[in-house]
Amino acid sequence: MIFTKNEYVDMIFAYGEAKQSARRAVQIYKERFPTRRHPDHKVILRVVKNFKATGKVHEFSRNRSCADPELALRVLEYVEENPRSSVRQISRIFNTPISTAWRILRKNALHPFHMQRVHQLLPRDWQPRVNFCMGFLAQCRRDSGFPDQILWTDESTFTPNGVFNSKNYVFWAKENPHATRVGAFQYKWKINVWAGLIGDRVIGPVFFPPKLDGEKYVEFLQEQLPLLLEDVPLLVRENMIFQHDGAPAHFHRNTRTTLDAQFPDRWMGRGGPITWPARSPDLTPLDFFLWGHIKNLVENERGGREEEVRAAIIAAFQTLTSDMVHRATRDIVRRAELCVQQRGRWCGKDSKALHLHIK
């Protein structure tokens, strides 16, 4: 509701008579001006605050963002230089209502995005990431089917508590359902899951011991992995490139020896013939796609026994379609291009926001 300048002045007087009680000022205003439109206490507080800050009584306009292009330009320039500013800060700095600041931002297609946690990248990490992405893109230019030759692998840990941020979970309803989320459980378990993606195929899942060491990982590579790859066409297996990150079990001496034997000059990782850049989960489809998808589906099973959760994980993997997997593995090309453009910085779901599932 918009009032005239004289009406705002009368509100200030009423506020003074009410001994700085906005709610009492509303009653005084109603008694003194029964035929006028009556403000609520928030309007009076806003007028008084503005008067204390400027010494003037301004008429507030609902269309100020449209009627005052100079204000809109100054707000946009400020936001461009200070993108982390809140609407409340903008309102205070430019002495304008919060609603006006919102209208200016929305009219110019600016939206608030939540920042998400990512692995820390050090300046020394940037160039190795660029080098890796440039090499990967060069191979893609030589052979458009190159991304389908890489077996992307990773492990992820599932626990009852999982990862929870109340600001990212909402429950839409007409009335408050008083929704809750259990945070302490009777059953305690820790499940370590391995999986792989190649082309449009899912390899696994495989359940590892909660604490994976080099010897157990080597045993898996030698005995289980060949069996898992039997359904992959022979031509694909002959040219397959095995990928994993730089976890301690992956860097074990016996692990590297085993991979040299099974994938000679065709595996990427820490200490491998193809160097995997450190702290780069944004470049592997298991981190930016698979684990987030699986954990969302398993969320409702967190309170069960370990056997029930394992069954839920297997069922969640069965929801993956070949199209979903192929789009994820092919998305590496676009992400590599973004990484090069950003000189090794994080490459998210798009150029405006980061999209990364942290284990």
MIVEX-271665 format. One record per residue (C-alpha): x, y, z. Coordinates in Angstrom, 1 decimal. Each point is the difference from the previous one (the first is absolute). Layout:
REM MIVEX-271665
+--------+--------+--------+
!      X !      Y !      Z !
+--------+--------+--------+
!      X !      Y !      Z !
...
+--------+--------+--------+
END
This chain:
REM MIVEX-271665
+--------+--------+--------+
!      X !      Y !      Z !
+--------+--------+--------+
!    0.0 !    0.0 !    0.0 !
!    1.4 !    3.4 !   -1.0 !
!   -0.7 !    3.2 !    2.0 !
!    0.5 !    3.7 !   -0.7 !
!    2.8 !    2.0 !    1.5 !
!   -2.3 !    1.8 !    2.4 !
!   -1.3 !   -3.4 !    1.2 !
!    3.6 !   -1.2 !    0.6 !
!    0.6 !    3.2 !    2.1 !
!   -3.1 !   -0.7 !    2.1 !
!    1.3 !   -3.6 !    0.6 !
!    3.3 !    1.4 !    1.3 !
!   -1.8 !    2.3 !    2.4 !
!   -2.2 !   -2.9 !    1.2 !
!    3.2 !   -2.1 !    0.6 !
!    1.4 !    2.8 !    2.1 !
!   -3.2 !    0.3 !    2.1 !
!    0.0 !   -3.8 !    0.5 !
!    3.5 !    0.3 !    1.5 !
!    1.6 !   -1.9 !   -2.9 !
!   -2.5 !   -2.9 !    0.1 !
!   -1.0 !   -0.8 !   -3.6 !
!   -3.0 !   -2.1 !    1.0 !
!   -1.3 !    2.7 !    2.3 !
!    0.7 !    2.6 !   -2.8 !
!   -2.4 !   -2.0 !   -2.2 !
!   -2.8 !    0.4 !    2.6 !
!    0.6 !    3.7 !    0.4 !
!    0.0 !    0.5 !   -3.8 !
!   -3.3 !   -1.9 !   -0.4 !
!   -1.6 !    2.0 !    2.8 !
!    1.2 !    3.3 !   -1.4 !
!   -0.8 !   -0.7 !   -3.7 !
!   -2.9 !   -2.5 !    0.0 !
!   -0.9 !    0.7 !   -3.7 !
!    3.6 !   -0.5 !   -1.4 !
!    1.6 !   -3.2 !   -1.1 !
!    1.8 !   -1.5 !    3.0 !
!    3.6 !   -1.3 !    0.0 !
!    1.3 !   -2.9 !    1.9 !
!    2.9 !    0.3 !    2.4 !
!    2.6 !   -1.1 !   -2.6 !
!   -0.9 !    3.0 !   -2.2 !
!    0.5 !    2.4 !    2.9 !
!    3.3 !   -1.6 !    0.9 !
!    1.2 !    0.3 !   -3.6 !
!   -1.0 !    3.7 !   -0.2 !
!    1.7 !    0.8 !    3.3 !
!    3.2 !   -1.8 !   -1.0 !
!    0.2 !    1.8 !   -3.3 !
!   -0.6 !    3.4 !    1.8 !
!    2.7 !   -0.7 !    2.5 !
!    2.5 !   -1.0 !   -2.7 !
!   -0.7 !    2.9 !   -2.4 !
!   -1.9 !    2.7 !    1.9 !
!   -2.6 !   -0.1 !   -2.7 !
!   -3.4 !   -1.5 !   -0.6 !
!   -0.1 !   -1.8 !   -3.3 !
!   -3.0 !   -1.3 !   -1.9 !
!    0.5 !   -3.7 !   -0.7 !
!   -0.9 !   -1.0 !   -3.5 !
!   -0.8 !   -3.6 !   -1.0 !
!    1.4 !    0.7 !   -3.4 !
!    3.2 !    1.7 !    1.1 !
!    2.2 !   -2.6 !   -1.7 !
!   -1.8 !    0.9 !   -3.3 !
!   -0.4 !    3.7 !    0.6 !
!    3.6 !    0.6 !    1.1 !
!    2.3 !   -1.6 !   -2.6 !
!    3.0 !    1.7 !    1.6 !
!   -0.6 !   -1.9 !    3.3 !
!   -0.3 !   -3.2 !   -1.9 !
!    3.2 !    0.6 !   -1.9 !
!    1.9 !    0.7 !    3.3 !
!   -1.4 !   -3.1 !    1.6 !
!    1.0 !   -2.2 !   -2.9 !
!    3.5 !    1.5 !   -0.1 !
!    0.4 !   -0.7 !    3.7 !
!   -1.3 !   -3.6 !   -0.2 !
!    2.4 !   -0.7 !   -2.9 !
!    2.9 !    1.2 !    2.2 !
!   -1.3 !   -1.6 !    3.2 !
!   -1.9 !   -3.2 !   -1.1 !
!   -0.3 !   -1.3 !    3.5 !
!   -1.9 !    2.9 !    1.4 !
!   -3.4 !   -0.7 !    1.5 !
!   -3.2 !    1.8 !   -1.0 !
!   -0.1 !    1.5 !    3.5 !
!    3.5 !    1.5 !   -0.5 !
!   -1.0 !    1.4 !   -3.3 !
!   -3.1 !    1.6 !    1.5 !
!    2.1 !    1.6 !    2.8 !
!    2.8 !    1.3 !   -2.3 !
!   -2.4 !    1.6 !   -2.5 !
!   -2.6 !    1.1 !    2.6 !
!   -2.7 !   -1.8 !   -1.9 !
!   -2.7 !   -2.5 !    1.1 !
!    1.0 !   -3.7 !   -0.1 !
!   -3.0 !   -0.6 !   -2.4 !
!    1.5 !    2.5 !   -2.4 !
!    3.4 !   -1.6 !    0.0 !
!   -1.7 !   -3.4 !   -0.6 !
!   -1.9 !    1.4 !   -3.0 !
!    3.2 !    1.5 !   -1.5 !
!    1.8 !   -3.3 !    0.2 !
!   -2.9 !   -2.1 !   -1.2 !
!   -0.7 !    2.3 !   -2.9 !
!    3.6 !   -0.4 !   -1.2 !
!   -0.2 !   -3.8 !    0.3 !
!    2.3 !   -0.2 !    3.0 !
!   -0.7 !   -2.9 !    2.4 !
!    1.6 !   -1.1 !    3.3 !
!    1.9 !   -3.3 !   -0.2 !
!    1.2 !   -2.0 !    3.0 !
!    3.7 !   -0.6 !    0.2 !
!    1.0 !   -3.6 !    0.3 !
!    2.9 !   -1.6 !    1.6 !
!    2.8 !   -1.2 !   -2.2 !
!    3.5 !   -1.4 !    0.5 !
!    2.6 !    2.6 !    0.5 !
!    2.0 !    0.9 !   -3.1 !
!    3.4 !    1.4 !    0.4 !
!    1.6 !    2.2 !   -2.7 !
!    2.5 !   -2.8 !   -0.7 !
!   -3.0 !   -2.3 !   -0.9 !
!   -1.2 !    2.3 !   -2.8 !
!    2.6 !   -0.8 !   -2.7 !
!   -0.1 !   -3.8 !    0.4 !
!   -3.8 !    0.2 !   -0.4 !
!    0.4 !    2.1 !   -3.1 !
!    2.6 !   -2.4 !   -1.4 !
!   -2.2 !   -3.0 !    0.6 !
!   -3.0 !    1.6 !   -1.6 !
!    1.9 !    1.2 !   -3.0 !
!    1.4 !   -3.5 !   -0.6 !
!   -3.4 !   -1.6 !    0.5 !
!   -1.6 !    2.5 !   -2.5 !
!    2.8 !   -0.7 !   -2.5 !
!   -0.8 !   -3.7 !    0.1 !
!   -3.7 !    0.8 !   -0.5 !
!    0.8 !    2.0 !   -3.1 !
!    2.0 !   -2.9 !   -1.4 !
!   -2.7 !   -2.5 !    0.9 !
!   -3.6 !    1.1 !    0.9 !
!   -0.5 !   -3.3 !    1.7 !
!    2.9 !    0.4 !    2.4 !
!   -2.1 !    0.9 !    3.1 !
!   -1.8 !   -3.4 !   -0.4 !
!    3.4 !   -1.8 !    0.4 !
!    0.5 !    1.2 !    3.6 !
!   -1.1 !   -2.1 !    3.0 !
!   -0.6 !    2.7 !    2.7 !
!    0.1 !   -1.5 !    3.5 !
!   -0.3 !    1.1 !    3.5 !
!   -1.0 !   -1.0 !    3.6 !
!   -2.5 !    1.7 !    2.2 !
!   -0.9 !   -0.5 !    3.7 !
!   -3.6 !   -0.3 !    1.2 !
!   -0.9 !    0.6 !    3.7 !
!   -3.2 !    0.4 !    1.9 !
!    0.5 !    3.8 !    0.5 !
!    1.0 !    0.7 !   -3.6 !
!    0.3 !    3.6 !   -1.0 !
!   -2.8 !    2.4 !    1.1 !
!   -0.6 !    3.7 !   -0.3 !
!   -3.4 !    1.1 !    1.2 !
!    0.1 !    3.1 !   -2.3 !
!    0.0 !   -2.3 !   -3.0 !
!   -2.9 !   -2.2 !    1.1 !
!   -3.6 !    1.3 !   -0.2 !
!   -3.4 !   -1.5 !    0.4 !
!   -2.7 !    1.7 !   -2.1 !
!   -3.5 !   -0.2 !    1.6 !
!   -3.1 !    2.1 !    0.6 !
!    0.5 !   -0.4 !    3.8 !
!    3.1 !   -0.5 !    2.0 !
!    0.6 !   -3.8 !    0.1 !
!    2.7 !    0.4 !    2.7 !
!    2.3 !   -2.2 !   -2.1 !
!    3.0 !   -1.4 !    1.8 !
!    3.2 !   -1.8 !   -1.0 !
!    1.5 !   -2.6 !    2.3 !
!    3.6 !    0.7 !    0.9 !
!    0.9 !   -2.7 !    2.5 !
!   -0.6 !   -3.7 !   -0.8 !
!   -0.2 !   -3.3 !    1.8 !
!    2.0 !   -1.8 !   -2.6 !
!    3.5 !    1.2 !   -0.8 !
!    1.7 !   -1.0 !   -3.3 !
!    2.5 !    1.2 !   -2.6 !
!   -0.3 !   -1.2 !   -3.6 !
!    2.8 !    0.6 !   -2.5 !
!   -1.2 !   -0.4 !   -3.6 !
!    2.0 !   -0.2 !   -3.2 !
!   -1.5 !    0.6 !   -3.5 !
!    1.1 !    0.8 !   -3.5 !
!   -1.5 !    1.7 !   -3.0 !
!    1.1 !   -0.6 !   -3.6 !
!   -1.9 !    1.3 !   -3.0 !
!   -3.6 !   -0.8 !    0.8 !
!    0.8 !   -2.9 !    2.4 !
!    0.1 !   -0.3 !    3.7 !
!    2.5 !   -2.3 !    1.6 !
!   -0.8 !   -1.1 !    3.5 !
!   -0.9 !    0.8 !    2.7 !
!    2.6 !   -1.8 !    2.0 !
!    0.1 !    0.2 !    3.8 !
!    3.5 !    0.6 !    1.4 !
!    1.1 !   -0.3 !    3.7 !
!   -0.6 !    3.2 !    2.0 !
!    3.7 !    0.6 !    0.1 !
!    1.6 !   -0.7 !   -3.4 !
!    3.7 !   -0.6 !   -0.2 !
!    2.3 !   -0.7 !   -3.0 !
!    0.1 !   -3.8 !    0.4 !
!   -3.8 !   -0.3 !    0.0 !
!   -0.3 !    2.4 !   -3.0 !
!    2.6 !   -2.1 !   -1.9 !
!   -2.0 !   -3.1 !    0.7 !
!   -3.0 !    1.6 !   -1.4 !
!    1.8 !    1.2 !   -3.2 !
!    1.4 !   -3.5 !   -0.6 !
!   -2.9 !   -2.2 !    0.9 !
!   -3.3 !    1.9 !   -0.2 !
!    0.5 !    2.7 !   -2.6 !
!    0.6 !   -2.4 !   -2.9 !
!   -3.3 !   -1.8 !    0.8 !
!   -1.9 !    3.3 !    0.1 !
!    1.3 !    1.0 !   -3.4 !
!   -1.0 !   -3.2 !   -1.7 !
!   -3.2 !    1.6 !   -1.4 !
!    1.9 !    2.8 !   -1.5 !
!    0.7 !   -0.6 !   -3.7 !
!    3.5 !   -1.3 !   -0.7 !
!    0.9 !    2.8 !   -2.4 !
!   -0.8 !    2.5 !    2.8 !
!    2.0 !   -1.9 !    2.6 !
!    3.0 !   -0.1 !   -2.3 !
!    0.2 !    3.8 !   -0.1 !
!   -1.4 !    0.7 !    3.4 !
!    1.7 !    2.6 !    2.2 !
!   -0.4 !   -0.5 !    3.7 !
!   -0.5 !    3.1 !    2.2 !
!    0.1 !    0.5 !    3.7 !
!    1.0 !    2.9 !    2.3 !
!    3.0 !    0.3 !    2.3 !
!   -1.4 !   -1.7 !    3.1 !
!    2.7 !   -1.8 !    2.1 !
!   -1.1 !   -3.4 !   -1.0 !
!    0.1 !    1.0 !   -3.6 !
!    3.6 !    1.3 !    0.3 !
!    1.3 !   -3.2 !    1.7 !
!    3.0 !   -1.4 !   -1.8 !
!   -1.7 !   -3.4 !   -0.6 !
!   -3.0 !    1.8 !   -1.4 !
!    2.1 !    1.8 !   -2.6 !
!    1.9 !   -3.2 !   -0.9 !
!   -3.3 !   -1.8 !   -0.5 !
!   -1.5 !    2.8 !   -2.1 !
!    3.2 !    0.1 !   -2.1 !
!   -0.5 !   -3.7 !   -0.7 !
!   -3.8 !    0.1 !   -0.7 !
!   -0.1 !    3.4 !   -1.8 !
!    3.5 !    0.7 !   -1.4 !
!    0.3 !    3.7 !   -0.7 !
!   -3.8 !    0.2 !    0.2 !
!   -0.9 !    1.0 !    3.6 !
!   -0.2 !    3.4 !    1.6 !
!    0.6 !    0.8 !    3.6 !
!    2.6 !    1.4 !    2.4 !
!    3.3 !   -1.4 !   -1.2 !
!   -1.5 !   -1.5 !   -3.1 !
!    1.0 !    0.3 !   -3.7 !
!   -2.9 !    2.5 !   -0.3 !
!    0.1 !    2.3 !    3.0 !
!   -3.3 !    0.7 !    1.7 !
!   -0.1 !    3.6 !    1.3 !
!   -0.3 !    0.3 !    3.8 !
!   -3.3 !    1.1 !    1.5 !
!   -2.0 !   -0.2 !   -3.2 !
!   -3.3 !   -1.8 !    0.8 !
!   -1.7 !    2.5 !   -2.2 !
!    1.5 !   -1.8 !   -3.0 !
!   -1.3 !   -3.5 !    0.8 !
!   -3.6 !   -1.0 !   -0.5 !
!   -0.2 !   -2.1 !    3.1 !
!    0.6 !    3.1 !    2.2 !
!   -2.1 !    2.5 !   -1.9 !
!   -2.8 !   -2.4 !   -0.9 !
!   -0.1 !   -3.6 !    1.3 !
!    0.5 !    0.3 !    3.8 !
!   -2.4 !    2.8 !    0.4 !
!   -2.7 !   -1.9 !   -2.0 !
!    0.5 !   -3.2 !    2.1 !
!    0.2 !    1.7 !    3.3 !
!   -3.2 !    1.9 !   -0.7 !
!   -1.8 !   -3.3 !   -0.7 !
!    1.4 !   -1.7 !    3.1 !
!   -0.8 !    3.0 !    2.3 !
!   -3.2 !   -1.6 !    1.4 !
!    1.8 !   -3.2 !    0.9 !
!    2.5 !    1.6 !    2.3 !
!   -1.7 !   -1.3 !    3.2 !
!    0.1 !   -3.7 !   -1.1 !
!    2.4 !   -2.8 !    0.6 !
!    3.2 !   -0.2 !   -2.1 !
!   -1.5 !   -2.9 !   -2.1 !
!   -3.0 !    2.1 !   -0.8 !
!    2.1 !    3.0 !   -1.0 !
!    2.2 !   -2.2 !   -2.2 !
!   -3.2 !   -1.3 !   -1.8 !
!   -1.2 !    3.6 !   -0.4 !
!    3.3 !    1.0 !   -1.6 !
!   -0.2 !   -2.9 !   -2.5 !
!   -3.6 !    1.0 !   -0.8 !
!    1.1 !    3.6 !   -0.5 !
!    2.6 !   -1.1 !   -2.5 !
!   -2.7 !   -1.8 !   -1.9 !
!   -1.8 !    3.3 !   -0.6 !
!    2.9 !    1.2 !   -2.2 !
!   -0.7 !   -0.1 !   -3.7 !
!    2.5 !   -0.2 !   -2.8 !
!   -1.1 !    3.5 !   -1.2 !
!    0.7 !    1.5 !    3.5 !
!    3.4 !   -1.6 !    0.2 !
!    1.0 !    1.0 !   -3.6 !
!   -1.0 !    3.6 !    0.5 !
!    2.1 !    0.1 !    3.2 !
!    3.1 !   -1.5 !   -1.5 !
!   -0.3 !    2.2 !   -3.1 !
!   -0.4 !    3.1 !    2.2 !
!    3.7 !   -0.3 !    0.8 !
!    0.8 !    1.6 !   -3.4 !
!   -1.9 !    3.2 !    0.9 !
!    1.4 !    0.0 !    3.5 !
!    3.5 !   -0.3 !   -1.4 !
!   -0.6 !    3.0 !   -2.3 !
!   -1.3 !    2.0 !    3.0 !
!    3.0 !   -0.9 !    2.0 !
!    2.4 !    1.2 !   -2.7 !
!   -2.1 !    3.2 !   -0.4 !
!    0.2 !    0.7 !    3.7 !
!    3.7 !   -0.8 !    0.1 !
!   -0.3 !   -3.0 !    2.3 !
!   -2.6 !    1.4 !    2.4 !
!   -3.1 !   -1.9 !    0.9 !
!   -2.3 !   -0.9 !   -2.9 !
!   -3.5 !   -0.5 !    1.2 !
!   -3.4 !   -1.0 !   -1.5 !
!    0.0 !    3.3 !   -1.8 !
!    2.1 !    3.2 !   -0.1 !
!   -2.1 !    1.7 !    2.7 !
!   -0.2 !   -2.7 !    2.7 !
!    2.0 !   -2.8 !    1.4 !
!   -1.5 !   -3.4 !    0.1 !
!    2.0 !   -2.6 !    1.9 !
!   -0.8 !   -2.8 !    2.3 !
!    2.6 !   -0.3 !    2.8 !
!    0.4 !   -3.3 !    1.6 !
+--------+--------+--------+
END
